[in-house]
Amino acid sequence: MATENTNIRSCDDKEKEKLLLLHSAELLENISQSKEKYRKIIQAGITQWVKDFQSGHIKVNTVEDLKKLIELDIQLQKDEEI
């Protein structure tokens, strides 16, 4: 007759807290990496906008695009300071 394994791994409160902190740290790291990538994309967009503006491909009436890129970049920088 075979006996069924009834061992259940349980975590004490300290271990649960440790696992939760580890998970939170991993989430924050992933968010930070994503923001870094987004900032690079935004900065490339700003650089391209300036080049297009200087070459005459963009007229003054499209400054709103640059404004949006700059605002996004500033917002991402503010989030990093928190």
mmCIF file of the N, C-alpha and C atoms, coordinates in Angstrom:
data_MODEL
# 
_entry.id   MODEL 
# 
loop_
_atom_site.group_PDB 
_atom_site.id 
_atom_site.type_symbol 
_atom_site.label_atom_id 
_atom_site.label_alt_id 
_atom_site.label_comp_id 
_atom_site.label_asym_id 
_atom_site.label_entity_id 
_atom_site.label_seq_id 
_atom_site.pdbx_PDB_ins_code 
_atom_site.Cartn_x 
_atom_site.Cartn_y 
_atom_site.Cartn_z 
_atom_site.occupancy 
_atom_site.B_iso_or_equiv 
_atom_site.pdbx_formal_charge 
_atom_site.auth_seq_id 
_atom_site.auth_comp_id 
_atom_site.auth_asym_id 
_atom_site.auth_atom_id 
_atom_site.pdbx_PDB_model_num 
ATOM 1   N N  . MET A 1 1  ? 0.842  -1.167 0.000   1.00 0.00 ? 1  MET A N  1 
ATOM 2   C CA . MET A 1 1  ? 0.000  0.000  0.000   1.00 0.00 ? 1  MET A CA 1 
ATOM 3   C C  . MET A 1 1  ? 0.892  1.237  0.000   1.00 0.00 ? 1  MET A C  1 
ATOM 4   N N  . ALA A 1 2  ? 0.681  2.103  -0.953  1.00 0.00 ? 2  ALA A N  1 
ATOM 5   C CA . ALA A 1 2  ? 1.488  3.317  -1.082  1.00 0.00 ? 2  ALA A CA 1 
ATOM 6   C C  . ALA A 1 2  ? 0.861  4.437  -0.274  1.00 0.00 ? 2  ALA A C  1 
ATOM 7   N N  . THR A 1 3  ? 1.735  5.204  0.337   1.00 0.00 ? 3  THR A N  1 
ATOM 8   C CA . THR A 1 3  ? 1.234  6.357  1.088   1.00 0.00 ? 3  THR A CA 1 
ATOM 9   C C  . THR A 1 3  ? 1.403  7.610  0.244   1.00 0.00 ? 3  THR A C  1 
ATOM 10  N N  . GLU A 1 4  ? 0.456  8.460  0.358   1.00 0.00 ? 4  GLU A N  1 
ATOM 11  C CA . GLU A 1 4  ? 0.476  9.709  -0.399  1.00 0.00 ? 4  GLU A CA 1 
ATOM 12  C C  . GLU A 1 4  ? 1.343  10.731 0.318   1.00 0.00 ? 4  GLU A C  1 
ATOM 13  N N  . ASN A 1 5  ? 2.154  11.451 -0.444  1.00 0.00 ? 5  ASN A N  1 
ATOM 14  C CA . ASN A 1 5  ? 3.007  12.485 0.131   1.00 0.00 ? 5  ASN A CA 1 
ATOM 15  C C  . ASN A 1 5  ? 2.130  13.679 0.495   1.00 0.00 ? 5  ASN A C  1 
ATOM 16  N N  . THR A 1 6  ? 2.061  13.961 1.762   1.00 0.00 ? 6  THR A N  1 
ATOM 17  C CA . THR A 1 6  ? 1.225  15.072 2.232   1.00 0.00 ? 6  THR A CA 1 
ATOM 18  C C  . THR A 1 6  ? 2.051  16.249 2.726   1.00 0.00 ? 6  THR A C  1 
ATOM 19  N N  . ASN A 1 7  ? 3.339  16.217 2.457   1.00 0.00 ? 7  ASN A N  1 
ATOM 20  C CA . ASN A 1 7  ? 4.188  17.331 2.883   1.00 0.00 ? 7  ASN A CA 1 
ATOM 21  C C  . ASN A 1 7  ? 3.843  18.578 2.080   1.00 0.00 ? 7  ASN A C  1 
ATOM 22  N N  . ILE A 1 8  ? 3.554  19.621 2.772   1.00 0.00 ? 8  ILE A N  1 
ATOM 23  C CA . ILE A 1 8  ? 3.258  20.903 2.141   1.00 0.00 ? 8  ILE A CA 1 
ATOM 24  C C  . ILE A 1 8  ? 4.301  21.896 2.615   1.00 0.00 ? 8  ILE A C  1 
ATOM 25  N N  . ARG A 1 9  ? 4.984  22.499 1.663   1.00 0.00 ? 9  ARG A N  1 
ATOM 26  C CA . ARG A 1 9  ? 6.013  23.467 2.026   1.00 0.00 ? 9  ARG A CA 1 
ATOM 27  C C  . ARG A 1 9  ? 5.319  24.748 2.463   1.00 0.00 ? 9  ARG A C  1 
ATOM 28  N N  . SER A 1 10 ? 5.635  25.161 3.636   1.00 0.00 ? 10 SER A N  1 
ATOM 29  C CA . SER A 1 10 ? 5.058  26.411 4.116   1.00 0.00 ? 10 SER A CA 1 
ATOM 30  C C  . SER A 1 10 ? 6.173  27.407 4.377   1.00 0.00 ? 10 SER A C  1 
ATOM 31  N N  . CYS A 1 11 ? 5.858  28.657 4.190   1.00 0.00 ? 11 CYS A N  1 
ATOM 32  C CA . CYS A 1 11 ? 6.818  29.732 4.412   1.00 0.00 ? 11 CYS A CA 1 
ATOM 33  C C  . CYS A 1 11 ? 6.440  30.454 5.691   1.00 0.00 ? 11 CYS A C  1 
ATOM 34  N N  . ASP A 1 12 ? 7.458  30.750 6.467   1.00 0.00 ? 12 ASP A N  1 
ATOM 35  C CA . ASP A 1 12 ? 7.159  31.566 7.634   1.00 0.00 ? 12 ASP A CA 1 
ATOM 36  C C  . ASP A 1 12 ? 7.051  33.029 7.186   1.00 0.00 ? 12 ASP A C  1 
ATOM 37  N N  . ASP A 1 13 ? 6.621  33.873 8.091   1.00 0.00 ? 13 ASP A N  1 
ATOM 38  C CA . ASP A 1 13 ? 6.380  35.276 7.742   1.00 0.00 ? 13 ASP A CA 1 
ATOM 39  C C  . ASP A 1 13 ? 7.632  35.976 7.228   1.00 0.00 ? 13 ASP A C  1 
ATOM 40  N N  . LYS A 1 14 ? 8.789  35.664 7.814   1.00 0.00 ? 14 LYS A N  1 
ATOM 41  C CA . LYS A 1 14 ? 10.032 36.314 7.374   1.00 0.00 ? 14 LYS A CA 1 
ATOM 42  C C  . LYS A 1 14 ? 10.382 35.899 5.955   1.00 0.00 ? 14 LYS A C  1 
ATOM 43  N N  . GLU A 1 15 ? 10.182 34.627 5.651   1.00 0.00 ? 15 GLU A N  1 
ATOM 44  C CA . GLU A 1 15 ? 10.491 34.146 4.306   1.00 0.00 ? 15 GLU A CA 1 
ATOM 45  C C  . GLU A 1 15 ? 9.518  34.748 3.285   1.00 0.00 ? 15 GLU A C  1 
ATOM 46  N N  . LYS A 1 16 ? 8.256  34.860 3.651   1.00 0.00 ? 16 LYS A N  1 
ATOM 47  C CA . LYS A 1 16 ? 7.266  35.480 2.769   1.00 0.00 ? 16 LYS A CA 1 
ATOM 48  C C  . LYS A 1 16 ? 7.630  36.937 2.498   1.00 0.00 ? 16 LYS A C  1 
ATOM 49  N N  . GLU A 1 17 ? 8.030  37.635 3.553   1.00 0.00 ? 17 GLU A N  1 
ATOM 50  C CA . GLU A 1 17 ? 8.414  39.045 3.406   1.00 0.00 ? 17 GLU A CA 1 
ATOM 51  C C  . GLU A 1 17 ? 9.637  39.177 2.506   1.00 0.00 ? 17 GLU A C  1 
ATOM 52  N N  . LYS A 1 18 ? 10.588 38.265 2.688   1.00 0.00 ? 18 LYS A N  1 
ATOM 53  C CA . LYS A 1 18 ? 11.800 38.268 1.880   1.00 0.00 ? 18 LYS A CA 1 
ATOM 54  C C  . LYS A 1 18 ? 11.462 38.032 0.402   1.00 0.00 ? 18 LYS A C  1 
ATOM 55  N N  . LEU A 1 19 ? 10.582 37.076 0.139   1.00 0.00 ? 19 LEU A N  1 
ATOM 56  C CA . LEU A 1 19 ? 10.171 36.789 -1.233  1.00 0.00 ? 19 LEU A CA 1 
ATOM 57  C C  . LEU A 1 19 ? 9.424  37.967 -1.852  1.00 0.00 ? 19 LEU A C  1 
ATOM 58  N N  . LEU A 1 20 ? 8.583  38.602 -1.067  1.00 0.00 ? 20 LEU A N  1 
ATOM 59  C CA . LEU A 1 20 ? 7.838  39.765 -1.547  1.00 0.00 ? 20 LEU A CA 1 
ATOM 60  C C  . LEU A 1 20 ? 8.783  40.920 -1.879  1.00 0.00 ? 20 LEU A C  1 
ATOM 61  N N  . LEU A 1 21 ? 9.766  41.148 -1.023  1.00 0.00 ? 21 LEU A N  1 
ATOM 62  C CA . LEU A 1 21 ? 10.751 42.206 -1.281  1.00 0.00 ? 21 LEU A CA 1 
ATOM 63  C C  . LEU A 1 21 ? 11.567 41.905 -2.534  1.00 0.00 ? 21 LEU A C  1 
ATOM 64  N N  . LEU A 1 22 ? 11.937 40.643 -2.709  1.00 0.00 ? 22 LEU A N  1 
ATOM 65  C CA . LEU A 1 22 ? 12.692 40.238 -3.890  1.00 0.00 ? 22 LEU A CA 1 
ATOM 66  C C  . LEU A 1 22 ? 11.862 40.467 -5.154  1.00 0.00 ? 22 LEU A C  1 
ATOM 67  N N  . HIS A 1 23 ? 10.603 40.086 -5.088  1.00 0.00 ? 23 HIS A N  1 
ATOM 68  C CA . HIS A 1 23 ? 9.705  40.290 -6.230  1.00 0.00 ? 23 HIS A CA 1 
ATOM 69  C C  . HIS A 1 23 ? 9.546  41.783 -6.535  1.00 0.00 ? 23 HIS A C  1 
ATOM 70  N N  . SER A 1 24 ? 9.363  42.585 -5.510  1.00 0.00 ? 24 SER A N  1 
ATOM 71  C CA . SER A 1 24 ? 9.218  44.034 -5.690  1.00 0.00 ? 24 SER A CA 1 
ATOM 72  C C  . SER A 1 24 ? 10.474 44.635 -6.306  1.00 0.00 ? 24 SER A C  1 
ATOM 73  N N  . ALA A 1 25 ? 11.634 44.185 -5.854  1.00 0.00 ? 25 ALA A N  1 
ATOM 74  C CA . ALA A 1 25 ? 12.898 44.685 -6.393  1.00 0.00 ? 25 ALA A CA 1 
ATOM 75  C C  . ALA A 1 25 ? 13.033 44.330 -7.872  1.00 0.00 ? 25 ALA A C  1 
ATOM 76  N N  . GLU A 1 26 ? 12.629 43.117 -8.231  1.00 0.00 ? 26 GLU A N  1 
ATOM 77  C CA . GLU A 1 26 ? 12.692 42.701 -9.634  1.00 0.00 ? 26 GLU A CA 1 
ATOM 78  C C  . GLU A 1 26 ? 11.751 43.546 -10.496 1.00 0.00 ? 26 GLU A C  1 
ATOM 79  N N  . LEU A 1 27 ? 10.557 43.817 -9.987  1.00 0.00 ? 27 LEU A N  1 
ATOM 80  C CA . LEU A 1 27 ? 9.609  44.656 -10.721 1.00 0.00 ? 27 LEU A CA 1 
ATOM 81  C C  . LEU A 1 27 ? 10.174 46.056 -10.939 1.00 0.00 ? 27 LEU A C  1 
ATOM 82  N N  . LEU A 1 28 ? 10.742 46.639 -9.888  1.00 0.00 ? 28 LEU A N  1 
ATOM 83  C CA . LEU A 1 28 ? 11.318 47.981 -10.001 1.00 0.00 ? 28 LEU A CA 1 
ATOM 84  C C  . LEU A 1 28 ? 12.463 48.008 -11.002 1.00 0.00 ? 28 LEU A C  1 
ATOM 85  N N  . GLU A 1 29 ? 13.265 46.962 -11.018 1.00 0.00 ? 29 GLU A N  1 
ATOM 86  C CA . GLU A 1 29 ? 14.381 46.880 -11.957 1.00 0.00 ? 29 GLU A CA 1 
ATOM 87  C C  . GLU A 1 29 ? 13.856 46.807 -13.392 1.00 0.00 ? 29 GLU A C  1 
ATOM 88  N N  . ASN A 1 30 ? 12.818 46.004 -13.607 1.00 0.00 ? 30 ASN A N  1 
ATOM 89  C CA . ASN A 1 30 ? 12.236 45.896 -14.948 1.00 0.00 ? 30 ASN A CA 1 
ATOM 90  C C  . ASN A 1 30 ? 11.641 47.223 -15.403 1.00 0.00 ? 30 ASN A C  1 
ATOM 91  N N  . ILE A 1 31 ? 10.970 47.916 -14.505 1.00 0.00 ? 31 ILE A N  1 
ATOM 92  C CA . ILE A 1 31 ? 10.396 49.222 -14.833 1.00 0.00 ? 31 ILE A CA 1 
ATOM 93  C C  . ILE A 1 31 ? 11.503 50.208 -15.177 1.00 0.00 ? 31 ILE A C  1 
ATOM 94  N N  . SER A 1 32 ? 12.564 50.181 -14.394 1.00 0.00 ? 32 SER A N  1 
ATOM 95  C CA . SER A 1 32 ? 13.692 51.080 -14.627 1.00 0.00 ? 32 SER A CA 1 
ATOM 96  C C  . SER A 1 32 ? 14.326 50.820 -15.994 1.00 0.00 ? 32 SER A C  1 
ATOM 97  N N  . GLN A 1 33 ? 14.490 49.549 -16.341 1.00 0.00 ? 33 GLN A N  1 
ATOM 98  C CA . GLN A 1 33 ? 15.063 49.202 -17.641 1.00 0.00 ? 33 GLN A CA 1 
ATOM 99  C C  . GLN A 1 33 ? 14.158 49.656 -18.781 1.00 0.00 ? 33 GLN A C  1 
ATOM 100 N N  . SER A 1 34 ? 12.862 49.497 -18.611 1.00 0.00 ? 34 SER A N  1 
ATOM 101 C CA . SER A 1 34 ? 11.913 49.937 -19.641 1.00 0.00 ? 34 SER A CA 1 
ATOM 102 C C  . SER A 1 34 ? 11.983 51.446 -19.824 1.00 0.00 ? 34 SER A C  1 
ATOM 103 N N  . LYS A 1 35 ? 12.027 52.188 -18.719 1.00 0.00 ? 35 LYS A N  1 
ATOM 104 C CA . LYS A 1 35 ? 12.110 53.646 -18.805 1.00 0.00 ? 35 LYS A CA 1 
ATOM 105 C C  . LYS A 1 35 ? 13.381 54.075 -19.522 1.00 0.00 ? 35 LYS A C  1 
ATOM 106 N N  . GLU A 1 36 ? 14.471 53.359 -19.253 1.00 0.00 ? 36 GLU A N  1 
ATOM 107 C CA . GLU A 1 36 ? 15.735 53.664 -19.912 1.00 0.00 ? 36 GLU A CA 1 
ATOM 108 C C  . GLU A 1 36 ? 15.592 53.508 -21.427 1.00 0.00 ? 36 GLU A C  1 
ATOM 109 N N  . LYS A 1 37 ? 14.951 52.420 -21.840 1.00 0.00 ? 37 LYS A N  1 
ATOM 110 C CA . LYS A 1 37 ? 14.736 52.180 -23.273 1.00 0.00 ? 37 LYS A CA 1 
ATOM 111 C C  . LYS A 1 37 ? 13.837 53.257 -23.870 1.00 0.00 ? 37 LYS A C  1 
ATOM 112 N N  . TYR A 1 38 ? 12.767 53.613 -23.169 1.00 0.00 ? 38 TYR A N  1 
ATOM 113 C CA . TYR A 1 38 ? 11.847 54.642 -23.664 1.00 0.00 ? 38 TYR A CA 1 
ATOM 114 C C  . TYR A 1 38 ? 12.554 55.983 -23.810 1.00 0.00 ? 38 TYR A C  1 
ATOM 115 N N  . ARG A 1 39 ? 13.415 56.310 -22.846 1.00 0.00 ? 39 ARG A N  1 
ATOM 116 C CA . ARG A 1 39 ? 14.142 57.584 -22.923 1.00 0.00 ? 39 ARG A CA 1 
ATOM 117 C C  . ARG A 1 39 ? 15.053 57.603 -24.139 1.00 0.00 ? 39 ARG A C  1 
ATOM 118 N N  . LYS A 1 40 ? 15.687 56.473 -24.454 1.00 0.00 ? 40 LYS A N  1 
ATOM 119 C CA . LYS A 1 40 ? 16.551 56.410 -25.635 1.00 0.00 ? 40 LYS A CA 1 
ATOM 120 C C  . LYS A 1 40 ? 15.739 56.630 -26.905 1.00 0.00 ? 40 LYS A C  1 
ATOM 121 N N  . ILE A 1 41 ? 14.552 56.030 -26.952 1.00 0.00 ? 41 ILE A N  1 
ATOM 122 C CA . ILE A 1 41 ? 13.680 56.210 -28.114 1.00 0.00 ? 41 ILE A CA 1 
ATOM 123 C C  . ILE A 1 41 ? 13.255 57.667 -28.232 1.00 0.00 ? 41 ILE A C  1 
ATOM 124 N N  . ILE A 1 42 ? 12.863 58.262 -27.111 1.00 0.00 ? 42 ILE A N  1 
ATOM 125 C CA . ILE A 1 42 ? 12.430 59.662 -27.107 1.00 0.00 ? 42 ILE A CA 1 
ATOM 126 C C  . ILE A 1 42 ? 13.576 60.578 -27.513 1.00 0.00 ? 42 ILE A C  1 
ATOM 127 N N  . GLN A 1 43 ? 14.768 60.331 -26.971 1.00 0.00 ? 43 GLN A N  1 
ATOM 128 C CA . GLN A 1 43 ? 15.917 61.164 -27.311 1.00 0.00 ? 43 GLN A CA 1 
ATOM 129 C C  . GLN A 1 43 ? 16.259 61.043 -28.793 1.00 0.00 ? 43 GLN A C  1 
ATOM 130 N N  . ALA A 1 44 ? 16.138 59.839 -29.346 1.00 0.00 ? 44 ALA A N  1 
ATOM 131 C CA . ALA A 1 44 ? 16.376 59.657 -30.782 1.00 0.00 ? 44 ALA A CA 1 
ATOM 132 C C  . ALA A 1 44 ? 15.330 60.423 -31.588 1.00 0.00 ? 44 ALA A C  1 
ATOM 133 N N  . GLY A 1 45 ? 14.092 60.412 -31.110 1.00 0.00 ? 45 GLY A N  1 
ATOM 134 C CA . GLY A 1 45 ? 13.030 61.162 -31.783 1.00 0.00 ? 45 GLY A CA 1 
ATOM 135 C C  . GLY A 1 45 ? 13.290 62.656 -31.762 1.00 0.00 ? 45 GLY A C  1 
ATOM 136 N N  . ILE A 1 46 ? 13.757 63.155 -30.625 1.00 0.00 ? 46 ILE A N  1 
ATOM 137 C CA . ILE A 1 46 ? 14.085 64.581 -30.509 1.00 0.00 ? 46 ILE A CA 1 
ATOM 138 C C  . ILE A 1 46 ? 15.228 64.932 -31.458 1.00 0.00 ? 46 ILE A C  1 
ATOM 139 N N  . THR A 1 47 ? 16.250 64.094 -31.476 1.00 0.00 ? 47 THR A N  1 
ATOM 140 C CA . THR A 1 47 ? 17.392 64.327 -32.364 1.00 0.00 ? 47 THR A CA 1 
ATOM 141 C C  . THR A 1 47 ? 16.948 64.363 -33.820 1.00 0.00 ? 47 THR A C  1 
ATOM 142 N N  . GLN A 1 48 ? 16.103 63.398 -34.205 1.00 0.00 ? 48 GLN A N  1 
ATOM 143 C CA . GLN A 1 48 ? 15.617 63.357 -35.587 1.00 0.00 ? 48 GLN A CA 1 
ATOM 144 C C  . GLN A 1 48 ? 14.760 64.577 -35.901 1.00 0.00 ? 48 GLN A C  1 
ATOM 145 N N  . TRP A 1 49 ? 13.930 64.992 -34.955 1.00 0.00 ? 49 TRP A N  1 
ATOM 146 C CA . TRP A 1 49 ? 13.071 66.164 -35.163 1.00 0.00 ? 49 TRP A CA 1 
ATOM 147 C C  . TRP A 1 49 ? 13.935 67.395 -35.420 1.00 0.00 ? 49 TRP A C  1 
ATOM 148 N N  . VAL A 1 50 ? 14.976 67.571 -34.599 1.00 0.00 ? 50 VAL A N  1 
ATOM 149 C CA . VAL A 1 50 ? 15.863 68.738 -34.751 1.00 0.00 ? 50 VAL A CA 1 
ATOM 150 C C  . VAL A 1 50 ? 16.550 68.702 -36.119 1.00 0.00 ? 50 VAL A C  1 
ATOM 151 N N  . LYS A 1 51 ? 17.029 67.522 -36.528 1.00 0.00 ? 51 LYS A N  1 
ATOM 152 C CA . LYS A 1 51 ? 17.674 67.403 -37.847 1.00 0.00 ? 51 LYS A CA 1 
ATOM 153 C C  . LYS A 1 51 ? 16.697 67.761 -38.965 1.00 0.00 ? 51 LYS A C  1 
ATOM 154 N N  . ASP A 1 52 ? 15.482 67.227 -38.875 1.00 0.00 ? 52 ASP A N  1 
ATOM 155 C CA . ASP A 1 52 ? 14.476 67.520 -39.899 1.00 0.00 ? 52 ASP A CA 1 
ATOM 156 C C  . ASP A 1 52 ? 14.103 68.998 -39.900 1.00 0.00 ? 52 ASP A C  1 
ATOM 157 N N  . PHE A 1 53 ? 14.042 69.597 -38.724 1.00 0.00 ? 53 PHE A N  1 
ATOM 158 C CA . PHE A 1 53 ? 13.729 71.026 -38.625 1.00 0.00 ? 53 PHE A CA 1 
ATOM 159 C C  . PHE A 1 53 ? 14.840 71.856 -39.262 1.00 0.00 ? 53 PHE A C  1 
ATOM 160 N N  . GLN A 1 54 ? 16.092 71.507 -38.939 1.00 0.00 ? 54 GLN A N  1 
ATOM 161 C CA . GLN A 1 54 ? 17.225 72.257 -39.477 1.00 0.00 ? 54 GLN A CA 1 
ATOM 162 C C  . GLN A 1 54 ? 17.333 72.125 -40.994 1.00 0.00 ? 54 GLN A C  1 
ATOM 163 N N  . SER A 1 55 ? 16.930 70.976 -41.521 1.00 0.00 ? 55 SER A N  1 
ATOM 164 C CA . SER A 1 55 ? 17.021 70.767 -42.972 1.00 0.00 ? 55 SER A CA 1 
ATOM 165 C C  . SER A 1 55 ? 15.813 71.326 -43.717 1.00 0.00 ? 55 SER A C  1 
ATOM 166 N N  . GLY A 1 56 ? 14.837 71.853 -42.981 1.00 0.00 ? 56 GLY A N  1 
ATOM 167 C CA . GLY A 1 56 ? 13.679 72.461 -43.615 1.00 0.00 ? 56 GLY A CA 1 
ATOM 168 C C  . GLY A 1 56 ? 12.520 71.511 -43.871 1.00 0.00 ? 56 GLY A C  1 
ATOM 169 N N  . HIS A 1 57 ? 12.649 70.260 -43.448 1.00 0.00 ? 57 HIS A N  1 
ATOM 170 C CA . HIS A 1 57 ? 11.567 69.292 -43.646 1.00 0.00 ? 57 HIS A CA 1 
ATOM 171 C C  . HIS A 1 57 ? 10.400 69.517 -42.684 1.00 0.00 ? 57 HIS A C  1 
ATOM 172 N N  . ILE A 1 58 ? 10.665 70.203 -41.599 1.00 0.00 ? 58 ILE A N  1 
ATOM 173 C CA . ILE A 1 58 ? 9.620  70.474 -40.608 1.00 0.00 ? 58 ILE A CA 1 
ATOM 174 C C  . ILE A 1 58 ? 9.446  71.979 -40.513 1.00 0.00 ? 58 ILE A C  1 
ATOM 175 N N  . LYS A 1 59 ? 8.232  72.384 -40.567 1.00 0.00 ? 59 LYS A N  1 
ATOM 176 C CA . LYS A 1 59 ? 7.913  73.805 -40.454 1.00 0.00 ? 59 LYS A CA 1 
ATOM 177 C C  . LYS A 1 59 ? 7.513  74.109 -39.012 1.00 0.00 ? 59 LYS A C  1 
ATOM 178 N N  . VAL A 1 60 ? 7.497  75.383 -38.678 1.00 0.00 ? 60 VAL A N  1 
ATOM 179 C CA . VAL A 1 60 ? 7.224  75.830 -37.315 1.00 0.00 ? 60 VAL A CA 1 
ATOM 180 C C  . VAL A 1 60 ? 5.875  75.334 -36.792 1.00 0.00 ? 60 VAL A C  1 
ATOM 181 N N  . ASN A 1 61 ? 4.906  75.086 -37.666 1.00 0.00 ? 61 ASN A N  1 
ATOM 182 C CA . ASN A 1 61 ? 3.587  74.657 -37.202 1.00 0.00 ? 61 ASN A CA 1 
ATOM 183 C C  . ASN A 1 61 ? 3.555  73.222 -36.675 1.00 0.00 ? 61 ASN A C  1 
ATOM 184 N N  . THR A 1 62 ? 4.664  72.504 -36.714 1.00 0.00 ? 62 THR A N  1 
ATOM 185 C CA . THR A 1 62 ? 4.696  71.138 -36.186 1.00 0.00 ? 62 THR A CA 1 
ATOM 186 C C  . THR A 1 62 ? 5.514  71.035 -34.898 1.00 0.00 ? 62 THR A C  1 
ATOM 187 N N  . VAL A 1 63 ? 5.715  72.135 -34.245 1.00 0.00 ? 63 VAL A N  1 
ATOM 188 C CA . VAL A 1 63 ? 6.484  72.157 -33.002 1.00 0.00 ? 63 VAL A CA 1 
ATOM 189 C C  . VAL A 1 63 ? 5.801  71.318 -31.921 1.00 0.00 ? 63 VAL A C  1 
ATOM 190 N N  . GLU A 1 64 ? 4.512  71.106 -32.039 1.00 0.00 ? 64 GLU A N  1 
ATOM 191 C CA . GLU A 1 64 ? 3.762  70.328 -31.048 1.00 0.00 ? 64 GLU A CA 1 
ATOM 192 C C  . GLU A 1 64 ? 4.358  68.923 -30.874 1.00 0.00 ? 64 GLU A C  1 
ATOM 193 N N  . ASP A 1 65 ? 4.855  68.323 -31.963 1.00 0.00 ? 65 ASP A N  1 
ATOM 194 C CA . ASP A 1 65 ? 5.480  67.002 -31.863 1.00 0.00 ? 65 ASP A CA 1 
ATOM 195 C C  . ASP A 1 65 ? 6.715  67.047 -30.972 1.00 0.00 ? 65 ASP A C  1 
ATOM 196 N N  . LEU A 1 66 ? 7.553  68.060 -31.179 1.00 0.00 ? 66 LEU A N  1 
ATOM 197 C CA . LEU A 1 66 ? 8.748  68.208 -30.349 1.00 0.00 ? 66 LEU A CA 1 
ATOM 198 C C  . LEU A 1 66 ? 8.353  68.437 -28.900 1.00 0.00 ? 66 LEU A C  1 
ATOM 199 N N  . LYS A 1 67 ? 7.348  69.260 -28.686 1.00 0.00 ? 67 LYS A N  1 
ATOM 200 C CA . LYS A 1 67 ? 6.885  69.551 -27.325 1.00 0.00 ? 67 LYS A CA 1 
ATOM 201 C C  . LYS A 1 67 ? 6.458  68.264 -26.616 1.00 0.00 ? 67 LYS A C  1 
ATOM 202 N N  . LYS A 1 68 ? 5.736  67.405 -27.323 1.00 0.00 ? 68 LYS A N  1 
ATOM 203 C CA . LYS A 1 68 ? 5.288  66.141 -26.732 1.00 0.00 ? 68 LYS A CA 1 
ATOM 204 C C  . LYS A 1 68 ? 6.473  65.254 -26.363 1.00 0.00 ? 68 LYS A C  1 
ATOM 205 N N  . LEU A 1 69 ? 7.465  65.182 -27.254 1.00 0.00 ? 69 LEU A N  1 
ATOM 206 C CA . LEU A 1 69 ? 8.651  64.372 -26.969 1.00 0.00 ? 69 LEU A CA 1 
ATOM 207 C C  . LEU A 1 69 ? 9.398  64.900 -25.746 1.00 0.00 ? 69 LEU A C  1 
ATOM 208 N N  . ILE A 1 70 ? 9.556  66.212 -25.676 1.00 0.00 ? 70 ILE A N  1 
ATOM 209 C CA . ILE A 1 70 ? 10.255 66.822 -24.542 1.00 0.00 ? 70 ILE A CA 1 
ATOM 210 C C  . ILE A 1 70 ? 9.483  66.583 -23.252 1.00 0.00 ? 70 ILE A C  1 
ATOM 211 N N  . GLU A 1 71 ? 8.165  66.732 -23.296 1.00 0.00 ? 71 GLU A N  1 
ATOM 212 C CA . GLU A 1 71 ? 7.345  66.497 -22.099 1.00 0.00 ? 71 GLU A CA 1 
ATOM 213 C C  . GLU A 1 71 ? 7.458  65.047 -21.627 1.00 0.00 ? 71 GLU A C  1 
ATOM 214 N N  . LEU A 1 72 ? 7.465  64.101 -22.566 1.00 0.00 ? 72 LEU A N  1 
ATOM 215 C CA . LEU A 1 72 ? 7.638  62.691 -22.199 1.00 0.00 ? 72 LEU A CA 1 
ATOM 216 C C  . LEU A 1 72 ? 8.994  62.463 -21.541 1.00 0.00 ? 72 LEU A C  1 
ATOM 217 N N  . ASP A 1 73 ? 10.035 63.057 -22.123 1.00 0.00 ? 73 ASP A N  1 
ATOM 218 C CA . ASP A 1 73 ? 11.375 62.905 -21.570 1.00 0.00 ? 73 ASP A CA 1 
ATOM 219 C C  . ASP A 1 73 ? 11.447 63.479 -20.161 1.00 0.00 ? 73 ASP A C  1 
ATOM 220 N N  . ILE A 1 74 ? 10.864 64.645 -19.951 1.00 0.00 ? 74 ILE A N  1 
ATOM 221 C CA . ILE A 1 74 ? 10.862 65.274 -18.623 1.00 0.00 ? 74 ILE A CA 1 
ATOM 222 C C  . ILE A 1 74 ? 10.095 64.414 -17.629 1.00 0.00 ? 74 ILE A C  1 
ATOM 223 N N  . GLN A 1 75 ? 8.951  63.872 -18.042 1.00 0.00 ? 75 GLN A N  1 
ATOM 224 C CA . GLN A 1 75 ? 8.154  63.030 -17.148 1.00 0.00 ? 75 GLN A CA 1 
ATOM 225 C C  . GLN A 1 75 ? 8.933  61.782 -16.732 1.00 0.00 ? 75 GLN A C  1 
ATOM 226 N N  . LEU A 1 76 ? 9.624  61.163 -17.676 1.00 0.00 ? 76 LEU A N  1 
ATOM 227 C CA . LEU A 1 76 ? 10.420 59.983 -17.340 1.00 0.00 ? 76 LEU A CA 1 
ATOM 228 C C  . LEU A 1 76 ? 11.551 60.343 -16.383 1.00 0.00 ? 76 LEU A C  1 
ATOM 229 N N  . GLN A 1 77 ? 12.148 61.508 -16.563 1.00 0.00 ? 77 GLN A N  1 
ATOM 230 C CA . GLN A 1 77 ? 13.208 61.941 -15.651 1.00 0.00 ? 77 GLN A CA 1 
ATOM 231 C C  . GLN A 1 77 ? 12.654 62.194 -14.255 1.00 0.00 ? 77 GLN A C  1 
ATOM 232 N N  . LYS A 1 78 ? 11.468 62.783 -14.158 1.00 0.00 ? 78 LYS A N  1 
ATOM 233 C CA . LYS A 1 78 ? 10.847 63.019 -12.850 1.00 0.00 ? 78 LYS A CA 1 
ATOM 234 C C  . LYS A 1 78 ? 10.579 61.708 -12.140 1.00 0.00 ? 78 LYS A C  1 
ATOM 235 N N  . ASP A 1 79 ? 10.101 60.715 -12.883 1.00 0.00 ? 79 ASP A N  1 
ATOM 236 C CA . ASP A 1 79 ? 9.818  59.411 -12.293 1.00 0.00 ? 79 ASP A CA 1 
ATOM 237 C C  . ASP A 1 79 ? 11.076 58.774 -11.722 1.00 0.00 ? 79 ASP A C  1 
ATOM 238 N N  . GLU A 1 80 ? 12.230 59.024 -12.349 1.00 0.00 ? 80 GLU A N  1 
ATOM 239 C CA . GLU A 1 80 ? 13.486 58.458 -11.868 1.00 0.00 ? 80 GLU A CA 1 
ATOM 240 C C  . GLU A 1 80 ? 13.911 59.070 -10.542 1.00 0.00 ? 80 GLU A C  1 
ATOM 241 N N  . GLU A 1 81 ? 13.514 60.303 -10.280 1.00 0.00 ? 81 GLU A N  1 
ATOM 242 C CA . GLU A 1 81 ? 13.918 60.997 -9.062  1.00 0.00 ? 81 GLU A CA 1 
ATOM 243 C C  . GLU A 1 81 ? 13.168 60.501 -7.838  1.00 0.00 ? 81 GLU A C  1 
ATOM 244 N N  . ILE A 1 82 ? 12.040 59.846 -8.044  1.00 0.00 ? 82 ILE A N  1 
ATOM 245 C CA . ILE A 1 82 ? 11.200 59.398 -6.920  1.00 0.00 ? 82 ILE A CA 1 
ATOM 246 C C  . ILE A 1 82 ? 11.817 58.206 -6.244  1.00 0.00 ? 82 ILE A C  1 
# 
